Amino acid sequence: MKLFVVAALLAVAIAAPSSYKPEYKAPSYPTPSYSAPGYNKDNKYGEITVTSQSDERNLDGSSQFSYAQSDYTTREESQVQKKMQGVTYDSYGKESYGEVVGNTNKGSSYWVSPEGQKLTLTWAADEAGFQPKGDHLPVAPVHEYELPVAPVHEYELPVAPALPYSRTGPGY
């Protein structure tokens, strides 16, 4: 019975509201002497919104998606699963060459640069690798001259004179 009375008094003491109220004061920091940098870029379109969007996923693994934005940026992309020749690895890491299933991807994108230049990029990615095309992409220079060939010197190397051979040593 004494235990019950002590437990009840302890429960009442714990449940009683406390008069302690902590006061939290946020630290004050001095105002910086510089102004915060602002983004003052002249933006013709203000807030850019998506004007159209589509996304189609098919059971055979192919897909297509596209979107267009209010700043005239567009992107279209399609993907198809295809059987091709490639390298496969078994669970032991052994390499074998044969038929594999991979993705081929084609797409295009259009946007206007901040300088006002209209840019179009098209690409294909398949067993031949990633192939981007666009007028703005750099092109490797074409060599219009014949590459130099190292000169070939033809001369005879000296040959050591042949000496007479004789057997020497024990037993001869």
Secondary structure as UniProt FT lines:
FT   HELIX           2..15
FT   TURN            44..45
FT   STRAND          50..57
FT   TURN            59..60
FT   STRAND          63..69
FT   TURN            70..71
FT   STRAND          74..89
FT   TURN            91..92
FT   STRAND          95..112
FT   TURN            114..115
FT   STRAND          118..126
FT   TURN            127..128
FT   STRAND          129..133
FT   TURN            135..136
FT   TURN            170..171
//
